[in-house]
């Protein structure tokens, strides 16, 4: 008997989705209405862990904080890990949806959708017959992605020792594309980043006697201005680099010169070398401006967080892209350019080897369309680029995926990708030896 094709296997597994539609939608709405901030995802993690346990996964809770990992073993074969995020953002939702969150947090980056899709894929793959796949499937709910701390925490807490070293780790992220579309890239998908906390120390005093002070506000303002030259004059035009001063705090009263000013600075780049150069330039500029101002103390320059470039494995990308084309149709599988958005997903691969000690872990990462047909049609603009620019962006208070279309598509995309990677690769054919041997 001829074995079924990968597309036929995927179609057979995904045919069971209608039975999951109602409970998955209920899960999504619950997650959306009850968002929890990074490091505080207790309820979210419990919901996800309960779902995995009910689907038959051996589930461990509390990994690296509120991290969850479910493991389903099915004989010899590859180990594939599916990752989704648990946390939300500290902002108030303004979508006006009947299921909108009401607190000071919101799932404005789509993590609720990612998590519900992972739950759906976990159930579909658990219910699939033994002919569909062999190996080990790991499904992970990661905390604290928004603060770039959760992946490192889970890996440092022995994630791979608990679940087994994965051959491939897969993840997806919502994008302002029509639901039912996916997009892949063969270069870096998200940027690496360094987040700095900088304290400029001055000498405070009366606003009427500025000559007796060293004004940290003026010094910090010069730092902000000078940092603009890192991209404009120190970065090659072909590099993708951004330097952002996201916070500036100093003083309490208009008639008092404070003794310190604090800056929050983020550096992002699509390549590791460009990121290192830009981060070094930030430190150099901060110290030089403080020296030029005659600050009484050296500035505090602290690297609070770092994340690597997310660079998917080309072979894994090709296999997943083929699986997506087989399910969605080639016309709904697009290319995605490098982005300066940041992720800590890269740590699951070789970029995090110093943390997890597992060489050769392949990464697969793609963008998932989340915009419903009505919203896409109503968005102003002639082409896709103009419409995407007009739609609410991630981290905006009015960001709103369409669960009716995006949730089944996200579940299908993750399930098809997992099946593509759970199919054992054929053993290499040995080269023929010399004649007569």
C-alpha positions, -999 to 999 in steps of 0.1 A, spaced: 0 0 0 13 34 -9 18 56 22 -3 88 23 14 120 12 23 147 38 -6 169 25 -31 140 28 -19 132 63 -22 169 73 -57 171 58 -68 140 77 -55 154 110 -70 188 105 -104 174 95 -111 170 132 -109 208 139 -147 214 138 -151 194 170 -126 217 187 -139 250 173 -163 258 202 -140 249 232 -110 266 215 -130 298 209 -141 297 245 -105 293 256 -94 322 234 -121 345 247 -112 337 283 -76 344 276 -84 376 259 -106 388 287 -82 379 315 -47 391 304 -18 388 328 15 407 327 49 393 322 59 372 352 24 371 366 8 347 342 -5 323 369 -41 319 357 -31 318 320 -5 291 327 -30 270 347 -56 272 319 -30 261 293 -16 233 315 -51 220 322 -58 219 285 -26 199 278 -33 175 306 -68 168 294 -54 161 259 -31 134 273 2 153 277 25 147 307 26 183 319 51 202 341 42 235 356 63 263 370 93 261 347 113 293 349 84 311 365 50 302 352 63 282 322 44 251 311 56 221 291 35 192 279 52 161 265 36 134 243 58 105 234 50 82 205 79 59 198 111 66 180 114 97 159 122 134 160 114 156 190 95 188 180 87 216 203 58 241 197 61 273 216 35 299 224 35 329 248 15 335 280 19 372 288 1 404 279 11 441 278 6 469 303 -20 490 284 -57 495 284 -77 480 255 -98 503 233 -112 479 207 -147 481 220 -152 444 215 -178 427 237 -150 404 251 -125 432 256 -103 431 287 -112 457 313 -81 459 334 -48 477 330 -34 449 308 -43 437 273 -34 410 248 -23 436 222 3 414 207 -18 383 199 -3 360 225 -38 348 234 -43 337 198 -9 320 197 -17 301 229 -52 290 218 -38 279 184 -11 259 202 -38 243 224 -57 233 193 -26 219 176 -18 199 207 -53 183 207 -53 176 170 -19 159 171 -27 140 203 -59 126 186 -42 118 153 -36 81 146 -2 65 150 3 66 112 3 104 112 35 109 132 61 93 153 85 108 178 80 132 207 59 163 207 65 191 233 41 220 237 54 249 257 36 280 272 64 305 277 61 334 303 76 369 301 82 371 263 74 408 263 102 415 288 126 391 269 132 371 300 110 340 298 128 319 272 161 323 291 144 315 324 127 283 311 159 271 295 180 279 325 155 260 346 162 228 326 135 228 300 154 206 276 165 183 304 129 178 314 115 173 279 144 160 259 165 179 234 143 190 205 153 186 169 132 215 159 114 243 178 85 260 160 66 292 166 43 317 148 34 353 153 3 372 143 8 398 115 -15 424 98 -22 400 69 -55 385 59 -64 355 81 -56 324 61 -23 337 49 12 329 63 46 344 55 81 330 58 115 345 55 149 329 47 169 355 65 165 370 100 128 372 110 131 394 141 159 416 153 184 411 181 182 438 208 200 453 238 180 473 264 200 498 285 192 517 317 214 548 319 217 571 349 234 604 343 248 619 376 249 657 380 251 681 408 217 696 417 208 730 429 187 761 425 173 770 390 184 806 397 220 796 402 227 771 373 264 780 374 267 762 407 253 729 393 261 703 367 227 699 350 220 662 342 189 671 322 210 691 297 236 663 296 210 636 291 194 657 263 227 659 246 230 621 249 195 617 232 205 640 204 239 624 198 224 589 198 206 598 166 240 597 148 245 560 156 221 551 128 226 582 107 264 583 106 278 551 121 256 524 105 258 512 69 227 520 49 224 483 41 222 474 78 189 473 96 195 492 129 173 513 152 182 532 184 153 544 205 152 564 237 119 552 251 120 569 285 136 601 300 130 608 337 145 637 356 134 661 383 102 670 401 100 708 402 106 735 376 127 755 400 151 727 411 179 713 390 180 676 398 211 656 406 203 627 382 185 618 350 176 584 338 172 571 302 158 539 289 174 530 255 168 501 231 191 491 203 178 468 176 196 452 146 190 424 121 225 412 124 247 403 154 277 423 143 256 454 136 239 451 170 273 448 188 286 479 170 255 500 177 254 489 214 291 498 218 284 532 203 256 539 228 279 532 257 307 553 242 284 583 236 269 582 271 303 582 287 317 609 264 288 633 269 290 629 307 328 636 305 322 666 283 296 680 308 320 675 338 296 651 356 309 644 392 304 607 387 307 582 359 273 573 344 256 540 352 252 521 320 234 488 327 224 462 300 191 451 315 180 427 287 194 412 255 178 391 229 193 374 198 184 376 162 157 351 153 172 333 123 151 303 112 168 272 98 166 272 60 158 235 56 131 237 83 116 268 67 115 250 34 97 220 49 72 241 68 66 264 39 58 234 17 34 221 43 16 255 44 14 257 7 -2 222 6 -28 233 31 -35 270 24 -25 270 -13 7 285 -27 -10 319 -33 -16 323 4 20 317 14 40 349 12 76 361 18 83 382 49 111 408 51 134 412 81 118 431 109 131 452 138 106 437 162 123 417 189 117 382 203 135 359 227 126 329 206 161 327 191 174 315 225 157 281 219 183 275 191 220 279 188 219 315 201 210 301 235 234 273 235 253 288 265 221 285 285 207 252 274 238 234 262 220 217 232 238 221 199 220 220 165 185 228 175 167 240 144 142 269 145 111 274 124 92 307 126 66 323 105 41 351 105 3 344 106 -24 366 91 -49 376 118 -71 402 100 -107 393 91 -120 398 56 -143 428 66 -115 447 83 -91 440 55 -115 452 29 -123 484 49 -86 493 55 -76 522 33 -49 518 7 -45 503 -28 -21 475 -21 -12 452 7 16 474 21 -7 504 24 -35 484 41 -10 468 65 3 503 75 -33 515 80 -44 487 103 -39 488 141 -3 477 149 9 453 175 12 468 210 -15 494 200 -46 495 223 -70 489 194 -51 458 180 -77 431 174 -73 398 156 -104 381 142 -107 348 161 -134 334 138 -109 332 109 -75 336 125 -79 309 152 -86 280 128 -59 292 105 -34 295 133 -42 260 145 -39 246 110 -6 264 104 10 251 136 -4 216 131 8 213 95 42 226 105 46 201 134 36 172 111 62 183 85 89 182 112 77 150 129 81 130 97 116 114 102 141 125 76 153 96 53 187 83 61 214 96 37 223 72 10 260 62 14 283 71 -16 292 41 -36 326 27 -28 354 19 -53 347 -7 -79 353 -42 -67 351 -34 -30 
